[in-house]
């Protein structure tokens, strides 16, 4: 499950990057798109820049 969540967040970020710059993408955008809570995001990543790496 953990790897699937990470992969889903990565794919969501890539989709959003096609629409707007990184500094305009919020964690809420990503978590709403994937269907997880913000706390689940923070379980896997420290912040959005950690996800980029």
C-alpha positions as CSV (number, residue, x, y, z in Angstrom):
1,X,0.0,0.0,0.0
2,X,2.8,2.4,0.9
3,X,4.5,2.2,-2.5
4,X,1.2,2.6,-4.3
5,X,0.5,5.7,-2.3
6,X,3.9,7.2,-3.2
7,X,3.5,6.3,-6.8
8,X,0.0,7.9,-6.9
9,X,1.3,11.1,-5.4
10,X,4.2,11.2,-7.9
11,X,1.8,10.8,-10.8
12,X,-0.5,13.4,-9.4
13,X,2.3,15.9,-9.0
14,X,3.4,15.3,-12.6
15,X,-0.2,16.0,-13.8
16,X,-0.4,19.2,-11.8
17,X,3.0,20.3,-13.1
18,X,1.5,20.3,-16.6
19,X,-1.1,22.8,-15.5
20,X,0.7,25.1,-13.0
21,X,4.1,25.9,-11.5
22,X,5.4,23.9,-8.5
23,X,5.1,26.9,-6.2
24,X,1.3,27.0,-6.9
25,X,0.7,23.3,-6.2
26,X,-0.5,22.6,-2.7
27,X,-0.5,19.4,-0.7
28,X,-4.3,19.7,-0.6
29,X,-4.4,19.6,-4.4
30,X,-2.4,16.4,-4.4
31,X,-4.2,14.7,-1.5
32,X,-7.6,15.5,-2.9
33,X,-6.6,14.2,-6.3
34,X,-5.3,10.9,-4.9
35,X,-8.0,10.6,-2.3
36,X,-5.9,10.4,0.9
37,X,-5.6,12.6,4.0
38,X,-2.9,15.3,4.4
39,X,-1.5,13.2,7.3
40,X,-1.0,10.3,4.9
41,X,1.1,12.6,2.7
42,X,3.2,13.7,5.7
43,X,3.7,10.0,6.6
44,X,5.6,9.5,3.3
45,X,7.1,13.0,2.6
46,X,8.3,15.9,4.7
47,X,7.0,18.5,2.2
48,X,6.2,18.9,-1.5
49,X,9.9,19.4,-2.3
50,X,10.7,16.1,-0.7
51,X,8.2,14.5,-3.1
52,X,10.0,16.2,-6.0
53,X,13.3,14.6,-5.0
